[in-house]
Amino acid sequence: DMTVKLNEHTWLFEFKVVELVPKGKAIEQLRERNYAQKYLGSGSVHLVGVEFSKDERNIVGFDTQTM
């Protein structure tokens, strides 16, 4: 998990290994746990879900949402 703030933009990253959780869980966790709430009102907030395959050792899923 990582937060990056630059000027009036905040990027919230969630990283998941998909063999351990179903695909789509990274961005879903950002939404369900309302991680963006404390950054709203201070510019754009971007949610980024990145999913990795343990077997393929590569990114297999990538979702974004701007709030």
Buried (B, 14 or more C-beta within 10 A) or exposed (E): EEEEEEEEBBBBBBEBBBEEEEBBBBBBBBBEEEBBEEBEEEEEBBBBBBBBBEEEEEEBBEBEBEB
